[in-house]
Amino acid sequence: MDGDAGRRILSVLVVYVLAAWVVVLLADWLAVVLALPPMFDSMLRWGIGLGLPVALLMAWKYPEIGHHGGQG
């Protein structure tokens, strides 16, 4: 893995963890307000956990995602 891929994966990891933390905080509040079942919190955390390897794999495998503009 080259340095550019390492930085890209690290930046995706940091952004994903911060976004997941905000989503969990908001979901905890929303679950109380909407009286959602306890399974909601569990499924959300499982989804976030399973999404992390997918996001890291995409950051490693597809470095051009998010780059705009053409060749030339």
C-alpha angles and dihedrals in degrees: 000000000000125000094257092056090047092054091046093051092046092051091049090049093051094046092045093051093048093047091046090051091053091046092051092049092049092044092052090054093043092050090057094045094047095035092234119182119264089249089071092068092046094048092047092053091047090050092050091047093050092045094057097072090045091053092047092048091051091049090052100040101039109038094164095064108114096021112120129200135054139275119268 
